[in-house]
Amino acid sequence: MTQRFSFELTATDGRARTGVISTPRGEIRTPAFMPVGTAGTVKAMLPENVRATGADILLGNTYHLMLRPTAERVARLGGLHRFMNWDRPILTDSGGFQVMSLADLRKLSEEGVTFRSHIDGSKHHLSPERSMEIQRLLGSDIVMAFDECPALPATEEAVAQSMRLSMRWARRSREAFGDRPGHALFGIMQGGVTRDLREESAAALREIGFEGYAIGGLAVGEGQEAMFGVLDYAPGFLPEDRPRYLMGVGKPDDIVGAVERGVDMMDCVLPSRSGRTGQAWTRRGQVNIKNARHMDDPRPLDETCSCPTCRSYSRAYLHHVFRAQEIIASMLLTWHNLHYYQELMQGLRTAIAAGRLGEFVAAFHAARAEGDIEPL
């Protein structure tokens, strides 16, 4: 097994790419979808079951883990991998997005952000240096540079100021990260939906130099058309020989469109959050298991799906346990959703390698256009 971090492209189809990220903790097949384990767990799932869906890597959350149970405690207990019983790669975000969206009484300066916890009101400070320290204590394999996520909508001037602050923080993150063989630091491109700002941000990141590059500041309410508009050019500003990570995306059709435009990695809470709210993602679109139409339906969510939920449980049962507020409902729906997402990623990888992505995407959209199976 490799003792360093590396990325190898194995095939392309148009702008879409497939390859392998190698880390000391295992390989990550790209395009990759990373399930979100916010507080050291993918909600309603055991780690071995997450792995069984096909996930090569999980995402952990710096903001939540620094507040509870604290990075120092996780380090004393052997690091995040041992703590949560996941022995494969982990990517941790920098905490910037959650500080801006969840914390109270934020005070932003050149130095960093001072804020009060959304849990107990305690006061904390995050800077590029502190974010790097927390992620080192957690022991994550891929570390994200600390950045600012401006609230949208915002003026172009405000987005530009925020992006340039994030680029200064990116340099400080690089310096604070130091020399950590086997671990990687990713820089985060910002710039809203303005091409010139995105290009300026990418140039600043390339000058600093990172093991991978993320596209941040999207999937924050701008809509799919605007997001794809940025993705039509933004990945091309980044080095071809490094992974490209689109943060916080997304719905299945978002993922397919991002992969078509050259994105290698994505993460989103959607498959697990949807599972807990009675939503299932299938090749024919979304199924709301709460609906009464499923009450007497003995069929699975998707007859072509090989996940344990579809192999062993009916729509009628899933409807019942969700309505009865049984914990197994969240477990079974989340397992199915994560399986579907990983099956989608495998389909994309296979299609790109075979030079048949166009056919795969056409079949993907055609199946979704059919809609759910007819009620009995």
N, C-alpha and C positions, 0 to 999 in steps of 0.2 A: 504493500500500500504506500502511496506517495507520502512524503513528509513535507510537502510544500503545497502551496495554492497555485493552480494553473487552470487555464481555459483553452480548450481545443475545439475549433469549429470542424465538424465532420461533413456537413452538406449545407447547401443553400438552395432556395427555390424562390426566385425573385428577390425581394428583400428579406424574406423569412430565413431563419437560420436554425440549425440543430447542432448540438455539440455536447461536450461534457466538461463540467467544472470538477476538478480533482482537488480534494482536501485530505488531510490526514485522517479525518473521520469518515471518509467515504466519498463516492462520486455522486454528482448531481446532474441528472440528464436534463438538457435544455431543448426546447422551452420547458420551464419548470413552474409549477404552481406551488406556493408555500402556504400550507395551512397556518392559521394564526393561533399561537399559544400564548395569549396575552400575559397571563399571570403564572406562567409555568405549566399550563395545561391547555390542550385543545378541548374546549368545553364538551362534556358528555362523551368523551372518547378516552380509551386507554391508549398509551403510546404505541403498544404493539399493534393495535387495531388501526391506528393512523398509518403506520408503516405498511400494513397489509393492503391499504387502499392504493399504494404505489408512491406515497410521498417520500422524497429523498431528503428533504430539509424542512425544518419548522422555523417560524418567526417568533421571537420573544420580545417583550416590550420593556424598554429601559425605564420609562416613566413609572409604570405600575410596579415593576420589581424593585425599583429603588425605594419606593414608598412602603411596600409590603411584599416580601418579608425583610427587605433591604439587601443591597448587593453584598454588603460585608457579611451578612449571615449566610447567604448563598455560597460565598467563597469559603467560609469556615466549614461548610457542610460538603465541600468537594466540587463546587461549581454547578452551573445550571444543568449540564448534561446528567450528572449523577443525581442531582436534586429531583429532577422530573422524570428520570428513568428513560432518557432518550439518548442513545449513543451515536447518533448520526449528526450531520452538520446542523447548526443553529445560526440563524441570522438575527441580530438584535437591531432594532431601530434606535435612533439617537435620543428619543424623548421629546424632540422639538415640537412635533405635531400635537402630541397629547398636552404638552404645556400650554400651547395656544388654544386648544379646543376644550380642555377639561379643567385646568387649574383656575383658581380664583386669584384676584388681586395681583395680576402679573405686572412686573416692572422690567421693561426691556432696556438694556444698555449695550454699549460696545463690548463690555465684559461678558455678558450672558443674560440670563433671565432669572429673576427672583420671583417666587410664586408661593402660594399657599395650597397645600394638598386638598384635593376634592374629598378625601376620606375623613380627615380630622382637623383640617385647617392649619396644620403645622407648616412652618416656614422652611423653604428649601431654595437652593441655588443651583442652577445648571449652567455650565459653561462648556466650551469645546473640551477643555481639559478634564472637567469633572465627568462629562459624558464618556470620554475615552476611558477614564478610570473605572467607571461603573461597568462598562462593557468588558473591560479586562477582568474585573472581579467575577463577572458572570461567566467568563470563559467562552464567549461566543466565537464561532469560527469566522463569520463575516460581520464586521463592525461598520456601522453607518456614521459618516461625518455628521457633526452637529450643525443643524441649519434652522433658520427661522421660516415658519409657514405663515405668511400673511393671511389675514381673514379676507375672504372675497365676498362681494365685489370690492375691488380697490382700483385706484387710479394707476395709470401706467407709471407715473412718477413714484408712487408708493411701492409698486412691484419692483421697480428698478432699484430703489434704495434697499429694499429687503434682500433682493438677489445679491447685491454687492456686499451687504453685511454677511450673508451666508457664505460668500466666496472668501471673505476674510476669515470667517470661522472655519472654513474648510482647510485653509492653510494651517491654522492653529491645531485643528484636529489631526492633520498629517504629522505635525511636529510632536504632538503629545502621544500619538499612537506608537511611535518609536519603531524599533526593529523586533518584530514578532513573527519568526518563521512559522509557516503553517497557518497563519491567520491573515485575513485580508481586510483592507479598509476601502470602502466604496465612497466616492464623492457623490454629491447630489446636485444635479442641474436644476436651477430654478429659472424664473422669468415669465411666469404666467402664460398667456397665449400670444405673446409678442415675439416674433421670429428673431429680431435683432438682439433682444435680451437673452433669449435662449442660446443664441450663437456666442454672445459675449460670455455667458456663464460656462458654456462648454469649453471655450478657449481657456478660461481661467482654471478650470479643473484639469485640463490636459497639461497645462504648464506645471501644476503642482504634482500631478502624477498619482494615480490610484490603481489598485488591482481590479476594480470594477467601477461602473458608473451607473447611477440611478437617475431616473427622470421623475422629479418631484413636482408637487404643486398642481397635479391633475387629479381627476376623480374627486373633486371637491365641490361639485355642483355646477360645473360649466357645461355639462351635457356631452353626449357622445360625439356629436358632430364637431364640436370645438376641440374635444380631446383628440379625435382622429386627425383634425386639422394640424395640431401640433406634432402628432406622431408621424405625419407625412414627411416632416423634415428633421425633427429633433434627434432621432437615433443616428442619423447620418452625420451629426456634428461630433459624435463620440467615436473613440478608437474602435476599429473593426475587430481587433484581437483581444478585446476585453468584454466581459459580460455586461449586458444592458438590462437594468431592472426598473420596471414601471411600478411605482409604489401605490398600493391601495386599490388595485384593479383585479377582479371586478366580476361583472356578470359574464356568463359564457360568451355572448356575442362581443363584449368588450375584449375578452381574452383573445378570441380568434382574430379580431381586427388588429389588435396590438401585435400579435405574432406575425401577421401578414406584413406589418410595417417594421419588423426587425427587432422586436423586443424578445429577450431571453428569459426573464424572470418576472413573476408577479406574485402578489399576496393579496388576500382579502378575507375579512371576517364573514363574508356573505354565506358560504356553504354551511358553516356551523351556526351562525345566527339565524339563517332561514330555517334550519332544522328545528331550532328551539321554538320557532313561531309557526310551525305547521306548514312550511313551504318546502316542496321537493323540486329539485331541478332534474329534468329528464331530457332525452334527445328530442322530445316533441314539445319542449317548453316547460313552463312552471305548473306545478300541481298544488292546489290549496287543499290539504287533507282535511281542513275544518269543514269543508262544504258537505252538505247533507247527501249529495249525489253519491258519495263514497260509502255510505252507511251499510249497504247490503252488497258491496262489490267484492267478490272473492278474488279478483285479479290482482297481480302485483302492481307496484308503481310503474314499472317498465318491464315488459315481458322479455326484452333483449338484454336486460341488466343482470350481471352475475354476482352482485353484492349480496351479503347475507340477508339484508332486508327484503330484497326482491325474490330471493330464493325461498324464503321461509314464511313471509308474512303478507297478508292481504291488505288491500286498501281499507276494507271494512275494519280490520283489527287496528290498523294505524289510526283511522278515524276515531275508533273507540278509545284507545289509550291516550290520544291527544285530548279528546273531550273530557276524559276522566282525570286529566292532569297527572298521568303516570310518568315517572322519570324515563321509562323505556321508550316513550315516544320521541323524546329528544335524542336518545341514543341511536335509535333505528333510523330516524330521518337524517341525522347528521352523518351517520356512517354512509348512507346511500349518497348524500350530496357530495361528500369528499371522494367517494368512489367514482361518481360521475365526473367530477372535475379532473381527477387523475386519469381516467379513461380518455377524456377529451385531450389532455396533454399528450398521452401516448399516441393517440390518433394523429395529432398534429406532427409529432416527431417522426412517425412512420411515413406520413404523407410527404413531408419535406425531404426526407432521405430518398424517397422514391421519385421525387420530382413531380408529384401529383397533388400538390397543395390545392390548386384551383378546383380539382374535382372534389376533394374533401370538403372544402369550404362551401361549394355549391350544394353538396348533399346535406351538410350541417344546416344550412339555412332552409333547405327544402323540407327537412324533417320538422323543424321548428314551425314552419308555416302551416303544417298540417294541424297543429294544435293537439290537445290531449285526446285520448281515445274517447269514443262516444259513450255516454252513460248506458248502463244496462236497462 
